[in-house]
Amino acid sequence: MDKIDRMRAFALVAKNASFTAAAQRLGKSARLVSKYVADLEDALGVQLLNRTTRSVSLTDAGATYLAMCEPLLDGFDELEETVRNAQTSLQGVIRISAPTGFGSVRLAPSLAAFATLHPEVEIDLQLSDRRVSIIEEGLDLAVRIGPMRDSSLKIRQLGPMPLIICAAPAYLARAGVPQHPLELANHDCILDGNMSEPALWRFSIDGEDVAVQVNGRLKANAPAASAQLAVSGAAIARCPAYTVARELQSGALVELFSDHRVTPYVVAALFPQNRRLTTRVRALIDHLAGDELICNAGV
């Protein structure tokens, strides 16, 4: 039995916490996968997994082995893929996570173009407004917007993402037009539940980064929802530029404080530091970095 097969079976069982799920991924029986893992443990002389009738978990030795064998498996996969792709087109699955709004409006068309160029590549796009764990979810790549807090991931910036303060003409006619960011304290504002500090809006005032405390009865956890609440005239919103570009053009929304914009957020591709990128994932990242939909996301 090939040691790579044993390692791959173990890694899939560990990441899925299930022999059955690992067997499905490998296209083999759970009994055979269990044998692969048992043979690997016998060869190493250590127990890698704790098994009960209801759960599977890593031992300390198993966690160490997993951390070291995953880069080896990725390297082996890349070796095979590189040789194969030298003669053929890109192929295989790419699993991607992205925010719901941006993923639907900007990322999906870019992925469709990439899929057209590479017909043997399968793309699994998983949209969520929560910050999923790339490693725990078995993803190859995440596209995110905003401050990049996860130091365990490599980051490649793809483009800028300005945050726009805006309101509908109906709201401004009713509540008045604020002339300075500090006047937001006297207005209804829509709070973004995805932000770490939703009630603190930052501005560049006289060359300094100033945090302004805002208040509001409305809170949403998706930028598109905040934009639509603003369009309805309910309150003032702070939205990524891509969510309000059409509304600003049509006049359904009016930008406020354009002279006080803070340094924009960025759109970035994130991937595990200890994982060697496959050729297809590198090709996709290069594609995204050169796509106007992504690298000029604020337009």
PEWOHU-V561579 format. One record per residue. N is the residue number from 1. RES is the residue in one letter. NEAR is the number of other ideal C-beta (glycine too) atoms within 8 Angstrom. Layout:
n->N res->RES near->NEAR
n->N res->RES near->NEAR
//
This chain:
n->1 res->M near->6
n->2 res->D near->5
n->3 res->K near->8
n->4 res->I near->8
n->5 res->D near->9
n->6 res->R near->14
n->7 res->M near->12
n->8 res->R near->10
n->9 res->A near->15
n->10 res->F near->17
n->11 res->A near->12
n->12 res->L near->13
n->13 res->V near->15
n->14 res->A near->13
n->15 res->K near->9
n->16 res->N near->10
n->17 res->A near->9
n->18 res->S near->8
n->19 res->F near->11
n->20 res->T near->7
n->21 res->A near->10
n->22 res->A near->14
n->23 res->A near->13
n->24 res->Q near->7
n->25 res->R near->8
n->26 res->L near->10
n->27 res->G near->5
n->28 res->K near->7
n->29 res->S near->6
n->30 res->A near->9
n->31 res->R near->6
n->32 res->L near->9
n->33 res->V near->16
n->34 res->S near->9
n->35 res->K near->8
n->36 res->Y near->13
n->37 res->V near->15
n->38 res->A near->8
n->39 res->D near->10
n->40 res->L near->14
n->41 res->E near->12
n->42 res->D near->7
n->43 res->A near->8
n->44 res->L near->8
n->45 res->G near->5
n->46 res->V near->8
n->47 res->Q near->8
n->48 res->L near->15
n->49 res->L near->14
n->50 res->N near->9
n->51 res->R near->4
n->52 res->T near->6
n->53 res->T near->2
n->54 res->R near->3
n->55 res->S near->6
n->56 res->V near->11
n->57 res->S near->7
n->58 res->L near->10
n->59 res->T near->11
n->60 res->D near->6
n->61 res->A near->9
n->62 res->G near->13
n->63 res->A near->9
n->64 res->T near->8
n->65 res->Y near->12
n->66 res->L near->14
n->67 res->A near->8
n->68 res->M near->8
n->69 res->C near->11
n->70 res->E near->11
n->71 res->P near->10
n->72 res->L near->9
n->73 res->L near->12
n->74 res->D near->11
n->75 res->G near->9
n->76 res->F near->9
n->77 res->D near->9
n->78 res->E near->12
n->79 res->L near->8
n->80 res->E near->8
n->81 res->E near->13
n->82 res->T near->9
n->83 res->V near->8
n->84 res->R near->9
n->85 res->N near->11
n->86 res->A near->6
n->87 res->Q near->5
n->88 res->T near->7
n->89 res->S near->7
n->90 res->L near->10
n->91 res->Q near->11
n->92 res->G near->10
n->93 res->V near->7
n->94 res->I near->13
n->95 res->R near->11
n->96 res->I near->15
n->97 res->S near->13
n->98 res->A near->13
n->99 res->P near->12
n->100 res->T near->11
n->101 res->G near->13
n->102 res->F near->16
n->103 res->G near->13
n->104 res->S near->8
n->105 res->V near->9
n->106 res->R near->11
n->107 res->L near->16
n->108 res->A near->10
n->109 res->P near->8
n->110 res->S near->13
n->111 res->L near->12
n->112 res->A near->8
n->113 res->A near->10
n->114 res->F near->13
n->115 res->A near->10
n->116 res->T near->7
n->117 res->L near->6
n->118 res->H near->12
n->119 res->P near->6
n->120 res->E near->8
n->121 res->V near->14
n->122 res->E near->6
n->123 res->I near->10
n->124 res->D near->8
n->125 res->L near->10
n->126 res->Q near->11
n->127 res->L near->9
n->128 res->S near->8
n->129 res->D near->8
n->130 res->R near->4
n->131 res->R near->5
n->132 res->V near->11
n->133 res->S near->6
n->134 res->I near->14
n->135 res->I near->7
n->136 res->E near->7
n->137 res->E near->10
n->138 res->G near->7
n->139 res->L near->12
n->140 res->D near->9
n->141 res->L near->15
n->142 res->A near->13
n->143 res->V near->18
n->144 res->R near->11
n->145 res->I near->12
n->146 res->G near->9
n->147 res->P near->5
n->148 res->M near->10
n->149 res->R near->4
n->150 res->D near->7
n->151 res->S near->4
n->152 res->S near->5
n->153 res->L near->12
n->154 res->K near->7
n->155 res->I near->8
n->156 res->R near->9
n->157 res->Q near->7
n->158 res->L near->13
n->159 res->G near->12
n->160 res->P near->10
n->161 res->M near->15
n->162 res->P near->10
n->163 res->L near->12
n->164 res->I near->12
n->165 res->I near->12
n->166 res->C near->14
n->167 res->A near->14
n->168 res->A near->12
n->169 res->P near->8
n->170 res->A near->7
n->171 res->Y near->13
n->172 res->L near->11
n->173 res->A near->5
n->174 res->R near->7
n->175 res->A near->6
n->176 res->G near->5
n->177 res->V near->5
n->178 res->P near->12
n->179 res->Q near->4
n->180 res->H near->6
n->181 res->P near->13
n->182 res->L near->6
n->183 res->E near->9
n->184 res->L near->12
n->185 res->A near->9
n->186 res->N near->5
n->187 res->H near->11
n->188 res->D near->11
n->189 res->C near->13
n->190 res->I near->16
n->191 res->L near->12
n->192 res->D near->12
n->193 res->G near->8
n->194 res->N near->9
n->195 res->M near->8
n->196 res->S near->4
n->197 res->E near->6
n->198 res->P near->10
n->199 res->A near->8
n->200 res->L near->9
n->201 res->W near->12
n->202 res->R near->8
n->203 res->F near->12
n->204 res->S near->10
n->205 res->I near->8
n->206 res->D near->3
n->207 res->G near->4
n->208 res->E near->6
n->209 res->D near->7
n->210 res->V near->9
n->211 res->A near->8
n->212 res->V near->12
n->213 res->Q near->7
n->214 res->V near->12
n->215 res->N near->7
n->216 res->G near->10
n->217 res->R near->4
n->218 res->L near->10
n->219 res->K near->9
n->220 res->A near->12
n->221 res->N near->8
n->222 res->A near->10
n->223 res->P near->14
n->224 res->A near->9
n->225 res->A near->9
n->226 res->S near->15
n->227 res->A near->14
n->228 res->Q near->8
n->229 res->L near->13
n->230 res->A near->19
n->231 res->V near->10
n->232 res->S near->7
n->233 res->G near->9
n->234 res->A near->9
n->235 res->A near->14
n->236 res->I near->15
n->237 res->A near->14
n->238 res->R near->11
n->239 res->C near->13
n->240 res->P near->16
n->241 res->A near->14
n->242 res->Y near->12
n->243 res->T near->12
n->244 res->V near->15
n->245 res->A near->9
n->246 res->R near->7
n->247 res->E near->11
n->248 res->L near->13
n->249 res->Q near->6
n->250 res->S near->6
n->251 res->G near->7
n->252 res->A near->8
n->253 res->L near->13
n->254 res->V near->10
n->255 res->E near->9
n->256 res->L near->10
n->257 res->F near->11
n->258 res->S near->6
n->259 res->D near->4
n->260 res->H near->9
n->261 res->R near->11
n->262 res->V near->9
n->263 res->T near->3
n->264 res->P near->11
n->265 res->Y near->11
n->266 res->V near->12
n->267 res->V near->15
n->268 res->A near->12
n->269 res->A near->12
n->270 res->L near->14
n->271 res->F near->13
n->272 res->P near->9
n->273 res->Q near->6
n->274 res->N near->6
n->275 res->R near->9
n->276 res->R near->7
n->277 res->L near->9
n->278 res->T near->12
n->279 res->T near->11
n->280 res->R near->13
n->281 res->V near->12
n->282 res->R near->9
n->283 res->A near->11
n->284 res->L near->13
n->285 res->I near->13
n->286 res->D near->8
n->287 res->H near->12
n->288 res->L near->14
n->289 res->A near->12
n->290 res->G near->6
n->291 res->D near->10
n->292 res->E near->6
n->293 res->L near->9
n->294 res->I near->15
n->295 res->C near->11
n->296 res->N near->9
n->297 res->A near->17
n->298 res->G near->11
n->299 res->V near->6
//
